Amino acid sequence: MPTNRFTVSTDDRLSVVDITERVRDAIPEDTEGTCTVFVRHTTAGITVNEAEPRLLGDLGDALGDLIPDSGWDHDELDGNADAHVRAMVVGPSETIPVRDGDLDMGTWQSVLLVDCDGPRKRAVDVVVNG
């Protein structure tokens, strides 16, 4: 079960980064099966959706509307409870089918890293089962 890890740098407090090509590069040729993309942080998540810039901005706005920036008990520790809760809503991983060594996704689907507590460097694992 091969695992490949790469890092992604983000620029803003809430960033959505298209990592599809980096995930593709981590899949061995002729693989059939699945790959799991997992972010190793409690304030970031992985999702699959369209990487259209306005939609990515809408995602950030929606997470901000759903989960307020302040007023959380955890903020007494390190001031980032909103980032933890937003990351829980997104989830830490996605499992994607792999066919002929490539992601078997729909035309408009991309793999997206959602960083809720940036700017930071985030470690992303791609685990291939096939």
C-alpha positions, 0 to 999 in steps of 0.5 A: 500500500504505497503512501506519498506525502507532499506539503501545501503552503497556504496564504490566508486564514481560510484557503482552498487549494486545488491539489488534484495534480499533486494527487495524480502525480502520487498514483503509480501507473496502471494502478486499479483501486482507490486512493485516500487523500488525508490531511494530517491536521485538525484545522484543515480538511479535504473535499472533492468539488469544482475548483472554479474560483468563485465557488471556492470563495463561496465555500469560504463564505459559507463556512464563515456563515455557518461557523462564527469566528469567535465565542467558542470555549476552545478559544481560551486555549489557542484562539482557533476553535472556529478552524477546528469546527470548520475542519470537522465539517469538511472532514480530513479525507476523501477516497477516490476511485483509481482506474488505469493509474488516474483519478476516476472523477467526474469532468468538473471534480477536483481534489481540494485542500481546505485550510481553516487556520492559515497561513501554514504548511500542510502535510497531505498523504495519498494512500493508494490501494490497488 
